[in-house]
Amino acid sequence: MLDLHRLKALHAVAVYGSVGAAAEALMVTPSAISQQLAKLERETGATLIERSGRGVRLTDAAGLLAQHAERILALVETAEADFEALRGTVVGRLSIAAFPTAARGLMPAALRELKNRHPDLDLLLYEREPERQIREVNRGEIDLVVVQDWLNRPIAIPEGLARAPLFDDVADVVLPAGHPLAGRRELDLAELSGERWISGSPGTICHEWLVVTLRTASLEPDFSCVADEYPTQIALVAAGHGCAIVPRLGRGALPDGVRVVPVRPRPTRRIFALWRADAARRPAIRAAVEVLRQLSPSLEPGTLVSAATPSSHAPHHSGQ
């Protein structure tokens, strides 16, 4: 009889293209994947992988078995979802992925609230970039993801995924404390003409969003520093190396050398949860979405989102 864990390892290699990438996705060592594949070869009596340079290549037999594995794993997931729905209890393992600022600003409280309400739920959190989150939930490797969708840079959502809006997160400009506009209550983004900017790496969602945001205000981006973490960007602003636009979610403590000023038009990203539609019957997914909605913050410009647990009956805020 074919072992599900070994089929899952083979499927991961087929999806990700290498033993190392499959091991990272399944959170095991590459040697563990290799061992599973070796055992699967003995079970099937077929050669499944061949050496190709420094990597491996799946044989035709492995490709055929990986296609069957995908269908088998999907049926197992459906069976588990149906069984959980029949029992009506929030149990089992629930894997959740969130992009970095949501992992920092929303998930600590959400995980704690879920454990308080459902002690038998086994939770596993991954911090992921948005594109990877969507690939993994679509493939069934993650149960639920919290993603961002900048209103001027929408993210593509594959068919077969269900979504629930959580809240709208506004971004503000972060200026050095000595900047001439640092004392303003609000300003037009166009007033920052001629400034140098601190941005995430080119090719990332955050960098592309910032470029679109600045050009919408007829500003041509002039970058002085590239840093992917918002706390690093804020530290660079405090040292006088430029300005940044930083979302409120998970912003963290601000150093004395910066001032936060809301801008017009307001840069906004929509935060929502995604899961596979065929897993929507799982009580664990419904429970997680309910908690995420109840804990979704209403963020003011100076609000610091922490892991403090609000009341379990906190109101749902759908936007700013």
C-alpha positions as CSV (number, residue, x, y, z in Angstrom):
1,M,0.0,0.0,0.0
2,L,1.3,3.4,-0.9
3,D,2.2,5.6,2.1
4,L,0.6,9.1,2.1
5,H,3.6,10.8,3.6
6,R,5.8,9.4,0.8
7,L,3.3,10.5,-1.9
8,K,3.2,13.9,-0.3
9,A,7.0,14.1,-0.5
10,L,7.0,13.1,-4.2
11,H,4.2,15.6,-5.0
12,A,6.2,18.4,-3.3
13,V,9.3,17.6,-5.4
14,A,7.2,17.6,-8.6
15,V,5.6,21.0,-7.6
16,Y,8.7,22.7,-6.4
17,G,11.3,21.2,-8.8
18,S,13.9,20.0,-6.3
19,V,14.4,18.0,-3.1
20,G,15.7,21.1,-1.3
21,A,12.7,23.2,-2.2
22,A,10.3,20.4,-1.4
23,A,12.0,20.0,2.0
24,E,11.6,23.8,2.7
25,A,7.9,23.7,1.8
26,L,7.2,20.7,4.0
27,M,9.5,22.0,6.8
28,V,11.7,18.9,6.9
29,T,15.3,18.2,6.0
30,P,16.3,17.3,2.4
31,S,17.6,14.0,3.7
32,A,14.1,13.2,5.0
33,I,12.6,13.8,1.6
34,S,15.3,11.6,-0.1
35,Q,14.5,8.8,2.4
36,Q,10.8,9.0,1.7
37,L,11.5,8.9,-2.1
38,A,13.8,5.9,-1.6
39,K,11.2,4.0,0.4
40,L,8.6,4.9,-2.3
41,E,10.8,3.5,-5.0
42,R,11.1,0.2,-3.0
43,E,7.3,0.1,-2.5
44,T,6.6,0.7,-6.2
45,G,9.5,-1.2,-7.7
46,A,10.1,1.7,-10.0
47,T,12.9,4.3,-10.4
48,L,11.4,7.7,-9.5
49,I,14.3,10.1,-9.5
50,E,17.5,10.4,-11.6
51,R,20.5,12.5,-11.0
52,S,20.7,15.6,-13.3
53,G,23.7,17.7,-12.7
54,R,23.6,18.9,-9.1
55,G,19.9,18.2,-8.9
56,V,17.4,15.4,-9.6
57,R,14.9,14.8,-12.3
58,L,11.6,12.9,-11.9
59,T,11.2,9.9,-14.2
60,D,8.1,9.4,-16.3
61,A,6.9,6.9,-13.7
62,A,7.4,9.5,-11.0
63,G,5.4,12.1,-13.0
64,L,2.5,9.7,-13.4
65,L,2.6,8.8,-9.7
66,A,2.8,12.5,-8.7
67,Q,-0.4,13.2,-10.7
68,H,-2.2,10.5,-8.9
69,A,-0.7,11.7,-5.6
70,E,-2.2,15.2,-6.2
71,R,-5.7,13.7,-6.6
72,I,-5.2,11.3,-3.6
73,L,-4.1,14.1,-1.3
74,A,-7.0,16.3,-2.4
75,L,-9.5,13.5,-1.7
76,V,-7.9,13.0,1.8
77,E,-8.2,16.7,2.5
78,T,-11.9,16.6,1.4
79,A,-12.5,13.6,3.6
80,E,-10.9,15.2,6.6
81,A,-12.9,18.4,6.0
82,D,-16.2,16.4,5.8
83,F,-15.4,14.5,8.9
84,E,-14.6,17.6,10.9
85,A,-17.8,19.2,9.6
86,L,-19.8,16.2,10.7
87,R,-18.3,16.3,14.2
88,G,-18.8,20.1,14.3
89,T,-15.8,20.5,16.7
90,V,-12.8,22.7,16.2
91,V,-9.9,20.2,16.3
92,G,-7.0,19.0,14.3
93,R,-4.1,20.9,12.8
94,L,-4.6,24.3,11.2
95,S,-1.7,25.9,9.3
96,I,-1.8,29.6,8.7
97,A,0.5,31.9,6.8
98,A,0.7,35.7,7.0
99,F,2.8,38.4,5.3
100,P,5.4,39.9,7.7
101,T,3.5,42.9,9.1
102,A,0.3,40.8,9.7
103,A,2.4,38.1,11.3
104,R,3.8,40.7,13.7
105,G,0.8,43.0,14.2
106,L,-2.2,40.6,14.0
107,M,-1.3,37.0,14.3
108,P,0.1,36.8,17.9
109,A,-3.2,37.9,19.4
110,A,-5.2,35.8,16.9
111,L,-3.3,32.6,17.7
112,R,-3.7,33.2,21.4
113,E,-7.5,33.9,21.1
114,L,-7.9,30.7,19.0
115,K,-6.1,28.6,21.6
116,N,-8.2,30.1,24.4
117,R,-11.4,29.3,22.6
118,H,-10.3,25.9,21.1
119,P,-7.6,24.2,23.2
120,D,-7.6,21.1,21.0
121,L,-6.7,23.0,17.9
122,D,-3.1,22.5,16.8
123,L,-1.9,25.8,15.2
124,L,1.1,26.3,13.0
125,L,2.0,29.8,11.7
126,Y,4.3,30.6,8.8
127,E,5.6,34.1,7.9
128,R,5.4,34.3,4.1
129,E,5.5,36.8,1.3
130,P,2.1,37.2,-0.5
131,E,2.9,35.4,-3.7
132,R,4.2,32.4,-1.9
133,Q,1.2,32.4,0.5
134,I,-1.2,32.2,-2.4
135,R,0.7,29.4,-4.2
136,E,0.8,27.3,-1.0
137,V,-2.8,27.7,-0.1
138,N,-3.8,27.0,-3.7
139,R,-1.8,23.8,-3.6
140,G,-3.1,22.7,-0.3
141,E,0.1,23.1,1.6
142,I,-1.3,25.8,3.9
143,D,-4.9,25.8,5.2
144,L,-5.5,29.6,5.6
145,V,-3.5,32.7,4.6
146,V,-3.8,36.4,5.5
147,V,-2.8,38.4,2.5
148,Q,-2.7,42.1,1.4
149,D,-4.1,43.7,-1.7
150,W,-3.0,47.3,-2.4
151,L,-5.9,49.1,-3.9
152,N,-3.7,50.5,-6.7
153,R,-1.8,47.2,-7.1
154,P,-4.3,44.3,-6.9
155,I,-3.0,40.8,-6.3
156,A,-4.2,37.9,-8.6
157,I,-6.3,35.4,-6.8
158,P,-6.7,31.9,-8.4
159,E,-10.0,30.3,-8.9
160,G,-11.1,27.9,-6.3
161,L,-10.1,30.1,-3.3
162,A,-12.6,31.7,-1.0
163,R,-12.0,35.0,0.7
164,A,-13.1,37.1,3.7
165,P,-12.3,40.8,4.0
166,L,-10.8,41.7,7.4
167,F,-10.0,45.4,7.4
168,D,-8.4,48.2,5.4
169,D,-4.9,49.3,6.5
170,V,-3.8,52.8,5.8
171,A,-0.2,53.9,5.2
172,D,1.3,57.2,6.3
173,V,4.4,59.1,5.4
174,V,7.3,58.8,7.9
175,L,9.5,62.0,8.0
176,P,12.6,62.9,9.9
177,A,11.6,64.9,13.0
178,G,13.4,68.0,11.7
179,H,11.7,68.0,8.3
180,P,9.8,71.2,7.5
181,L,6.5,69.3,7.1
182,A,6.9,67.0,10.1
183,G,4.5,69.2,12.2
184,R,1.6,69.0,9.8
185,R,-1.6,67.2,10.7
186,E,-2.0,66.0,7.1
187,L,-0.4,66.8,3.8
188,D,-0.8,66.2,0.1
189,L,1.7,63.6,-1.2
190,A,2.6,66.0,-4.0
191,E,4.0,68.4,-1.4
192,L,6.9,66.0,-1.0
193,S,8.3,66.7,-4.5
194,G,12.1,66.5,-4.6
195,E,12.4,64.2,-1.6
196,R,14.4,61.0,-1.6
197,W,12.7,57.8,-0.6
198,I,13.4,54.6,1.2
199,S,11.9,51.5,-0.4
200,G,11.8,47.8,-0.4
201,S,13.7,45.8,-3.0
202,P,12.8,46.3,-6.7
203,G,10.5,43.5,-7.8
204,T,8.7,43.1,-4.5
205,I,5.1,44.1,-4.0
206,C,6.0,46.8,-1.6
207,H,8.5,48.5,-3.9
208,E,6.1,48.3,-6.9
209,W,3.2,49.7,-4.8
210,L,5.4,52.6,-3.6
211,V,6.4,53.5,-7.2
212,V,2.8,53.5,-8.3
213,T,1.7,55.5,-5.2
214,L,4.4,58.2,-5.9
215,R,3.6,58.4,-9.6
216,T,-0.1,58.8,-8.9
217,A,0.9,62.0,-7.1
218,S,3.1,63.0,-10.1
219,L,6.2,62.3,-8.1
220,E,9.1,60.5,-9.9
221,P,10.7,58.1,-7.4
222,D,14.3,58.9,-6.3
223,F,15.5,56.2,-3.9
224,S,18.3,56.7,-1.4
225,C,18.1,53.4,0.5
226,V,16.6,49.9,-0.2
227,A,15.5,47.9,2.9
228,D,12.7,45.3,3.0
229,E,11.9,45.5,6.7
230,Y,9.7,48.5,7.7
231,P,11.6,48.9,11.1
232,T,14.8,49.3,9.1
233,Q,13.2,51.9,6.8
234,I,12.0,53.8,9.9
235,A,15.5,53.7,11.4
236,L,16.9,55.1,8.2
237,V,14.3,57.9,8.2
238,A,15.3,58.8,11.8
239,A,18.9,59.1,10.6
240,G,17.9,61.6,7.9
241,H,18.4,59.4,4.9
242,G,15.0,60.0,3.3
243,C,11.3,59.6,3.7
244,A,9.2,56.4,3.7
245,I,5.6,55.4,3.4
246,V,4.8,52.8,6.1
247,P,1.5,50.9,6.8
248,R,0.0,51.2,10.3
249,L,-0.4,47.4,10.8
250,G,2.5,46.0,12.8
251,R,4.4,49.3,12.6
252,G,5.9,48.9,16.1
253,A,7.5,51.5,18.3
254,L,8.7,54.7,16.6
255,P,12.1,56.2,17.5
256,D,12.2,59.8,18.7
257,G,13.8,61.0,15.4
258,V,10.7,60.5,13.2
259,R,7.2,62.0,12.8
260,V,4.2,60.2,11.2
261,V,1.9,62.3,9.0
262,P,-1.2,61.1,7.2
263,V,-1.2,61.9,3.4
264,R,-3.7,62.6,0.7
265,P,-4.6,60.5,-1.2
266,R,-4.6,57.9,1.5
267,P,-2.5,54.8,0.5
268,T,-4.6,51.8,1.5
269,R,-4.2,48.1,1.4
270,R,-7.0,45.6,2.0
271,I,-6.3,42.8,4.3
272,F,-8.2,39.6,3.8
273,A,-8.1,35.9,4.5
274,L,-8.0,33.2,1.8
275,W,-8.6,29.5,1.9
276,R,-9.6,26.7,-0.5
277,A,-13.3,26.7,-1.2
278,D,-13.5,22.9,-0.9
279,A,-12.2,23.2,2.7
280,A,-14.7,25.8,3.8
281,R,-16.7,23.2,5.7
282,R,-13.9,22.8,8.2
283,P,-15.0,24.2,11.6
284,A,-11.3,25.2,12.3
285,I,-11.2,27.5,9.2
286,R,-14.5,29.1,10.2
287,A,-13.3,29.6,13.7
288,A,-10.0,31.2,12.5
289,V,-11.8,33.6,10.2
290,E,-14.2,34.6,12.9
291,V,-11.3,35.4,15.3
292,L,-9.4,37.3,12.6
293,R,-12.5,39.4,11.9
294,Q,-13.1,40.2,15.6
295,L,-9.5,41.2,16.2
296,S,-9.1,43.2,13.1
297,P,-7.9,46.6,14.2
298,S,-9.2,50.1,13.6
299,L,-5.8,51.9,13.2
300,E,-5.2,55.5,13.8
301,P,-2.0,57.2,12.6
302,G,-0.2,56.7,15.9
303,T,-1.6,53.3,16.8
304,L,0.8,50.6,17.7
305,V,-0.5,47.1,17.0
306,S,0.7,44.7,19.6
307,A,0.0,41.1,20.6
308,A,-2.4,42.2,23.4
309,T,-5.5,40.2,23.4
310,P,-8.7,42.2,22.9
311,S,-12.0,41.1,24.3
312,S,-13.4,38.0,22.6
313,H,-16.4,40.1,21.8
314,A,-14.5,43.0,20.1
315,P,-16.4,44.7,17.3
316,H,-15.5,43.9,13.7
317,H,-13.9,46.8,11.9
318,S,-14.1,46.4,8.1
319,G,-12.0,49.5,7.3
320,Q,-10.5,52.8,8.4
